[in-house]
């Protein structure tokens, strides 16, 4: 009996070892990445040192031109998707190859960053053996270069020859042009022609990927109340607009604040005797006196959610709270859709297994799906209802959207190898 058990465990160990071992072709892919890594880092440095804040359209186009040359050299057909001048955005870069083998992949990145030319310069700089900094080095030029470098490693072995892959780099992910039906119309239509979308937004280390991302929308609360002498507040004069707005915001927190994955953040609160608010600029001015009951208040905020059902339920609850006005006050709330959510699905979960198997074979450990509440909205969410999706495959680091953004140089080549092998396995 002991011999039988020993044989069983040895066979099981052999099966596991075989399943987790890289093939000869996969080892060649890894070797190609090692051999070409210096060139990949030079490409990253060059792109980081081009300011491509969303509103710096010329800078965004320059980064697109840099990546375009790289993708053309890999046999991709490259197109620039222009947007109407009214959107004041640079447009997008699309590169594709069409074949008949494996899954059709839609690889997502973006050319723009949050850092506009008016902000302090932060060129690509190696800080230590394990870290580098630069504007957009993590979010998300590190991810863009990963896509290109991974494809290059496959191209060198002629492994892209019969694959169907579209690389889509948007030019305004950080601040999408309005209306979204225009700025994301081509993006969505092209994605529908594929089986799987892979997003190369920043990774949360080697062992976590994103099967879900919360969506984002906005709301505007406007309150009007009876103006009067402050001596009448709470009685004949009512409560005023500031008290009414405060009641509403606090009830949002009390009644909805504990629901998982749901957040609603008031970002601007303006109240007083005289209030002006510029909706386009999201700024305003107010004046008032301590002895005047405020007649007007404006509050704007965002609403984040994991599913459309959660979003609609939250909006209805917020409307009910708004409708329960204090005496001599009246409030209205208006909602505006932003980026949809990417809810978790069985199809998305199946992609985690692919990454996990590759990670174990590379010796990096197990990979699991991260908490959706830890990620904001992203471009991949626009196409989540049409195909299986996985995000968080890009560069790791910290400080995204902040001065001194950091890239983890230790994990970067490992994540690059993992990405290349994932593309390879999915296109077989």
HELIX and SHEET records of a PDB file:
HELIX    1   1 UNK A    2  UNK A   19  1                                  18    
HELIX    2   2 UNK A   24  UNK A   35  1                                  12    
HELIX    3   3 UNK A   37  UNK A   48  1                                  12    
HELIX    4   4 UNK A   57  UNK A   73  1                                  17    
HELIX    5   5 UNK A   85  UNK A   87  5                                   3    
HELIX    6   6 UNK A  141  UNK A  155  1                                  15    
HELIX    7   7 UNK A  180  UNK A  183  1                                   4    
HELIX    8   8 UNK A  185  UNK A  191  1                                   7    
HELIX    9   9 UNK A  230  UNK A  232  5                                   3    
HELIX   10  10 UNK A  240  UNK A  256  1                                  17    
HELIX   11  11 UNK A  308  UNK A  323  1                                  16    
HELIX   12  12 UNK A  346  UNK A  362  1                                  17    
HELIX   13  13 UNK A  372  UNK A  374  5                                   3    
HELIX   14  14 UNK A  379  UNK A  383  5                                   5    
HELIX   15  15 UNK A  409  UNK A  426  1                                  18    
SHEET    1   A 6 UNK A  77  UNK A  81  0                                        
SHEET    2   A 6 UNK A  92  UNK A  97 -1                                        
SHEET    3   A 6 UNK A 163  UNK A 170 -1                                        
SHEET    4   A 6 UNK A 101  UNK A 110  1                                        
SHEET    5   A 6 UNK A 196  UNK A 199  1                                        
SHEET    6   A 6 UNK A 388  UNK A 390  1                                        
SHEET    1   B 4 UNK A 125  UNK A 126  0                                        
SHEET    2   B 4 UNK A 131  UNK A 133 -1                                        
SHEET    3   B 4 UNK A 406  UNK A 408 -1                                        
SHEET    4   B 4 UNK A 397  UNK A 398 -1                                        
SHEET    1   C 2 UNK A 208  UNK A 209  0                                        
SHEET    2   C 2 UNK A 368  UNK A 369  1                                        
SHEET    1   D 4 UNK A 263  UNK A 272  0                                        
SHEET    2   D 4 UNK A 296  UNK A 305 -1                                        
SHEET    3   D 4 UNK A 215  UNK A 225 -1                                        
SHEET    4   D 4 UNK A 329  UNK A 339 -1                                        
SHEET    1   E 2 UNK A 228  UNK A 229  0                                        
SHEET    2   E 2 UNK A 292  UNK A 293 -1                                        
SHEET    1   F 2 UNK A 274  UNK A 278  0                                        
SHEET    2   F 2 UNK A 283  UNK A 287 -1                                        
END                                                                             
